[in-house]
Amino acid sequence: MGLSLRAAAKQLGLSHVGLLKAKNAGRVQLEPDGGYDVEKCRVALERNTNPEKSRQAKAQQRKAAAVTTVTTDRPQSEDSAGSPERTYSEALRQQAWVKLERDKLDLQKRQAELVELGPINAFIAGMILRARDEMVRIAPELRDQLAQEADPIRCEAMLAKRIERSLGAMAEYRPNVE
């Protein structure tokens, strides 16, 4: 046998108006006899109430925040069947974690601890192409000079100078400015 509106509200720690609003909003259901099952109501309210709008929940959150420390691991609550809960509260928690992770990434970008991969890959690919072009040009550019030189030490010096010039040109970071 279900309890009356006022009796159920008293056991739940709510006003009768609050329980009536929850019933009218569809967050709790009446029993077939027209009364309220307190345990079913408690579970339904926990699953279907926005904690950000609850004064009591806000007070508990402030108290819990003062006591607990923030962890970097993403918590996941599970119901008794082992599957993730599908409640409004859990959705809000997940949304808050996503926002927190996005804010951490933005902070890392601003502090130059994190960079976008696309421009880095483009720069490296460009550097490899420049290196190939520089190395391919060495032989045709030095062909005539090397053919006229009989001294192997001077040939080696000419090649070393040209290779060092090419490596120096490739070592400079020149971002693409559009």
C-alpha atoms as a printed R data frame, in Angstrom:
    type eleno elety resid chain resno      x      y       z
1   ATOM     1    CA   MET     A     1  0.000  0.000   0.000
2   ATOM     2    CA   GLY     A     2  1.454  3.338  -1.084
3   ATOM     3    CA   LEU     A     3  1.790  6.335   1.191
4   ATOM     4    CA   SER     A     4 -0.041  9.606   0.818
5   ATOM     5    CA   LEU     A     5  1.628 12.594  -0.826
6   ATOM     6    CA   ARG     A     6  2.524 14.314   2.466
7   ATOM     7    CA   ALA     A     7  3.679 11.114   4.214
8   ATOM     8    CA   ALA     A     8  5.902 10.099   1.297
9   ATOM     9    CA   ALA     A     9  7.301 13.627   0.986
10  ATOM    10    CA   LYS     A    10  8.140 13.652   4.704
11  ATOM    11    CA   GLN     A    11 10.029 10.332   4.452
12  ATOM    12    CA   LEU     A    12 11.888 11.566   1.359
13  ATOM    13    CA   GLY     A    13 12.859 14.814   3.055
14  ATOM    14    CA   LEU     A    14 10.918 16.916   0.545
15  ATOM    15    CA   SER     A    15  8.016 19.282   0.744
16  ATOM    16    CA   HIS     A    16  4.703 17.920  -0.464
17  ATOM    17    CA   VAL     A    17  4.775 20.589  -3.194
18  ATOM    18    CA   GLY     A    18  8.193 19.361  -4.354
19  ATOM    19    CA   LEU     A    19  6.974 15.771  -4.569
20  ATOM    20    CA   LEU     A    20  3.831 16.897  -6.382
21  ATOM    21    CA   LYS     A    21  5.955 18.832  -8.914
22  ATOM    22    CA   ALA     A    22  8.150 15.751  -9.415
23  ATOM    23    CA   LYS     A    23  5.030 13.650 -10.056
24  ATOM    24    CA   ASN     A    24  3.580 16.202 -12.482
25  ATOM    25    CA   ALA     A    25  6.935 16.408 -14.320
26  ATOM    26    CA   GLY     A    26  6.977 12.613 -14.655
27  ATOM    27    CA   ARG     A    27 10.061 12.113 -12.484
28  ATOM    28    CA   VAL     A    28  8.153  9.863 -10.033
29  ATOM    29    CA   GLN     A    29  5.172  7.579 -10.584
30  ATOM    30    CA   LEU     A    30  2.141  6.793  -8.456
31  ATOM    31    CA   GLU     A    31  1.477  3.222  -7.463
32  ATOM    32    CA   PRO     A    32 -1.662  1.509  -8.849
33  ATOM    33    CA   ASP     A    33 -3.422  2.175  -5.517
34  ATOM    34    CA   GLY     A    34 -2.808  5.950  -5.956
35  ATOM    35    CA   GLY     A    35 -0.096  6.187  -3.286
36  ATOM    36    CA   TYR     A    36  3.666  6.597  -3.374
37  ATOM    37    CA   ASP     A    37  6.296  3.877  -2.825
38  ATOM    38    CA   VAL     A    38  9.069  5.732  -0.990
39  ATOM    39    CA   GLU     A    39 11.931  3.554  -2.211
40  ATOM    40    CA   LYS     A    40 10.817  3.698  -5.841
41  ATOM    41    CA   CYS     A    41 10.398  7.462  -5.527
42  ATOM    42    CA   ARG     A    42 13.876  7.818  -3.992
43  ATOM    43    CA   VAL     A    43 15.466  5.870  -6.858
44  ATOM    44    CA   ALA     A    44 13.433  7.710  -9.492
45  ATOM    45    CA   LEU     A    45 14.308 11.116  -8.020
46  ATOM    46    CA   GLU     A    46 17.981 10.213  -7.889
47  ATOM    47    CA   ARG     A    47 17.959  9.183 -11.534
48  ATOM    48    CA   ASN     A    48 15.760 11.950 -12.902
49  ATOM    49    CA   THR     A    49 16.630 15.086 -10.946
50  ATOM    50    CA   ASN     A    50 19.069 17.721 -12.119
51  ATOM    51    CA   PRO     A    51 21.471 18.061  -9.162
52  ATOM    52    CA   GLU     A    52 22.464 21.548 -10.253
53  ATOM    53    CA   LYS     A    53 18.948 22.759  -9.511
54  ATOM    54    CA   SER     A    54 18.736 21.156  -6.077
55  ATOM    55    CA   ARG     A    55 19.708 23.267  -3.064
56  ATOM    56    CA   GLN     A    56 20.493 20.200  -1.002
57  ATOM    57    CA   ALA     A    57 22.665 18.715  -3.781
58  ATOM    58    CA   LYS     A    58 24.540 21.999  -4.179
59  ATOM    59    CA   ALA     A    59 25.266 22.084  -0.454
60  ATOM    60    CA   GLN     A    60 26.490 18.473  -0.553
61  ATOM    61    CA   GLN     A    61 28.667 19.201  -3.591
62  ATOM    62    CA   ARG     A    62 30.289 22.188  -1.846
63  ATOM    63    CA   LYS     A    63 30.942 20.082   1.244
64  ATOM    64    CA   ALA     A    64 32.351 17.185  -0.832
65  ATOM    65    CA   ALA     A    65 34.538 19.548  -2.869
66  ATOM    66    CA   ALA     A    66 36.060 20.926   0.301
67  ATOM    67    CA   VAL     A    67 36.889 17.431   1.565
68  ATOM    68    CA   THR     A    68 37.961 15.521  -1.543
69  ATOM    69    CA   THR     A    69 40.802 16.154  -3.950
70  ATOM    70    CA   VAL     A    70 40.513 16.229  -7.704
71  ATOM    71    CA   THR     A    71 41.790 13.167  -9.541
72  ATOM    72    CA   THR     A    72 42.821 12.908 -13.162
73  ATOM    73    CA   ASP     A    73 41.049  9.595 -13.708
74  ATOM    74    CA   ARG     A    74 37.595  9.789 -15.173
75  ATOM    75    CA   PRO     A    75 35.129  8.150 -12.786
76  ATOM    76    CA   GLN     A    76 32.453  5.865 -14.096
77  ATOM    77    CA   SER     A    77 29.571  4.834 -11.940
78  ATOM    78    CA   GLU     A    78 27.856  1.583 -12.672
79  ATOM    79    CA   ASP     A    79 24.522  0.196 -11.622
80  ATOM    80    CA   SER     A    80 24.040 -3.226 -10.102
81  ATOM    81    CA   ALA     A    81 23.910 -4.911 -13.535
82  ATOM    82    CA   GLY     A    82 27.423 -3.654 -14.353
83  ATOM    83    CA   SER     A    83 26.397 -1.349 -17.205
84  ATOM    84    CA   PRO     A    84 26.948  2.417 -17.086
85  ATOM    85    CA   GLU     A    85 24.043  4.334 -15.604
86  ATOM    86    CA   ARG     A    86 21.794  6.133 -18.039
87  ATOM    87    CA   THR     A    87 20.677  9.001 -15.867
88  ATOM    88    CA   TYR     A    88 20.535 12.733 -16.237
89  ATOM    89    CA   SER     A    89 23.062 13.058 -13.409
90  ATOM    90    CA   GLU     A    90 25.522 10.737 -15.157
91  ATOM    91    CA   ALA     A    91 25.111 12.661 -18.418
92  ATOM    92    CA   LEU     A    92 25.889 15.902 -16.597
93  ATOM    93    CA   ARG     A    93 28.970 14.313 -15.004
94  ATOM    94    CA   GLN     A    94 30.209 13.089 -18.374
95  ATOM    95    CA   GLN     A    95 29.565 16.485 -19.931
96  ATOM    96    CA   ALA     A    96 31.554 18.145 -17.140
97  ATOM    97    CA   TRP     A    97 34.482 15.730 -17.722
98  ATOM    98    CA   VAL     A    98 34.474 16.463 -21.461
99  ATOM    99    CA   LYS     A    99 34.524 20.211 -20.745
100 ATOM   100    CA   LEU     A   100 37.350 19.741 -18.232
101 ATOM   101    CA   GLU     A   101 39.419 17.725 -20.728
102 ATOM   102    CA   ARG     A   102 38.812 20.343 -23.442
103 ATOM   103    CA   ASP     A   103 39.878 23.128 -21.065
104 ATOM   104    CA   LYS     A   104 43.048 21.200 -20.107
105 ATOM   105    CA   LEU     A   105 43.970 20.790 -23.793
106 ATOM   106    CA   ASP     A   106 43.395 24.494 -24.445
107 ATOM   107    CA   LEU     A   107 45.601 25.372 -21.476
108 ATOM   108    CA   GLN     A   108 48.354 23.051 -22.701
109 ATOM   109    CA   LYS     A   109 48.196 24.698 -26.140
110 ATOM   110    CA   ARG     A   110 48.455 28.168 -24.599
111 ATOM   111    CA   GLN     A   111 51.420 27.077 -22.479
112 ATOM   112    CA   ALA     A   112 53.113 25.603 -25.578
113 ATOM   113    CA   GLU     A   113 53.112 22.128 -24.051
114 ATOM   114    CA   LEU     A   114 50.896 20.838 -26.834
115 ATOM   115    CA   VAL     A   115 50.955 21.638 -30.543
116 ATOM   116    CA   GLU     A   116 48.794 20.692 -33.480
117 ATOM   117    CA   LEU     A   117 50.120 17.708 -35.387
118 ATOM   118    CA   GLY     A   118 49.125 18.890 -38.894
119 ATOM   119    CA   PRO     A   119 51.568 21.835 -39.161
120 ATOM   120    CA   ILE     A   120 54.391 19.732 -37.673
121 ATOM   121    CA   ASN     A   121 53.805 16.932 -40.195
122 ATOM   122    CA   ALA     A   122 53.655 19.468 -43.032
123 ATOM   123    CA   PHE     A   123 56.946 21.047 -41.916
124 ATOM   124    CA   ILE     A   124 58.710 17.662 -41.657
125 ATOM   125    CA   ALA     A   125 57.424 16.593 -45.075
126 ATOM   126    CA   GLY     A   126 58.645 19.879 -46.541
127 ATOM   127    CA   MET     A   127 62.019 19.456 -44.851
128 ATOM   128    CA   ILE     A   128 62.420 15.970 -46.334
129 ATOM   129    CA   LEU     A   129 61.566 17.248 -49.816
130 ATOM   130    CA   ARG     A   130 64.035 20.148 -49.443
131 ATOM   131    CA   ALA     A   131 66.726 17.698 -48.293
132 ATOM   132    CA   ARG     A   132 66.156 15.479 -51.309
133 ATOM   133    CA   ASP     A   133 66.249 18.468 -53.688
134 ATOM   134    CA   GLU     A   134 69.446 19.821 -52.100
135 ATOM   135    CA   MET     A   135 71.240 16.469 -52.248
136 ATOM   136    CA   VAL     A   136 70.166 15.783 -55.851
137 ATOM   137    CA   ARG     A   137 71.581 19.180 -56.958
138 ATOM   138    CA   ILE     A   138 75.062 18.636 -55.502
139 ATOM   139    CA   ALA     A   139 76.349 16.306 -58.243
140 ATOM   140    CA   PRO     A   140 75.272 18.410 -61.262
141 ATOM   141    CA   GLU     A   141 76.504 21.647 -59.663
142 ATOM   142    CA   LEU     A   142 79.944 20.278 -58.772
143 ATOM   143    CA   ARG     A   143 80.408 17.984 -61.807
144 ATOM   144    CA   ASP     A   144 82.588 20.354 -63.849
145 ATOM   145    CA   GLN     A   145 84.654 21.572 -60.870
146 ATOM   146    CA   LEU     A   146 85.347 18.009 -59.698
147 ATOM   147    CA   ALA     A   147 86.294 16.899 -63.232
148 ATOM   148    CA   GLN     A   148 88.983 19.613 -63.424
149 ATOM   149    CA   GLU     A   149 90.404 18.851 -59.960
150 ATOM   150    CA   ALA     A   150 93.101 16.185 -59.662
151 ATOM   151    CA   ASP     A   151 93.725 16.573 -55.909
152 ATOM   152    CA   PRO     A   152 91.415 14.212 -53.932
153 ATOM   153    CA   ILE     A   153 91.727 16.351 -50.769
154 ATOM   154    CA   ARG     A   154 90.418 19.434 -52.614
155 ATOM   155    CA   CYS     A   155 87.592 17.322 -54.129
156 ATOM   156    CA   GLU     A   156 86.605 16.166 -50.653
157 ATOM   157    CA   ALA     A   157 86.761 19.762 -49.325
158 ATOM   158    CA   MET     A   158 84.500 21.023 -52.150
159 ATOM   159    CA   LEU     A   159 81.966 18.249 -51.478
160 ATOM   160    CA   ALA     A   160 82.064 18.800 -47.690
161 ATOM   161    CA   LYS     A   161 81.525 22.557 -48.125
162 ATOM   162    CA   ARG     A   162 78.556 22.015 -50.438
163 ATOM   163    CA   ILE     A   163 77.012 19.342 -48.197
164 ATOM   164    CA   GLU     A   164 77.366 21.571 -45.115
165 ATOM   165    CA   ARG     A   165 75.718 24.463 -46.963
166 ATOM   166    CA   SER     A   166 72.825 22.185 -47.921
167 ATOM   167    CA   LEU     A   167 72.444 20.864 -44.359
168 ATOM   168    CA   GLY     A   168 72.501 24.412 -42.995
169 ATOM   169    CA   ALA     A   169 69.725 25.460 -45.350
170 ATOM   170    CA   MET     A   170 67.601 22.485 -44.293
171 ATOM   171    CA   ALA     A   171 68.179 23.029 -40.561
172 ATOM   172    CA   GLU     A   172 66.475 26.445 -40.522
173 ATOM   173    CA   TYR     A   173 62.882 26.443 -39.366
174 ATOM   174    CA   ARG     A   174 60.855 28.453 -41.830
175 ATOM   175    CA   PRO     A   175 57.156 28.157 -41.087
176 ATOM   176    CA   ASN     A   176 54.800 28.587 -44.012
177 ATOM   177    CA   VAL     A   177 53.365 32.077 -43.854
178 ATOM   178    CA   GLU     A   178 50.218 32.504 -45.903
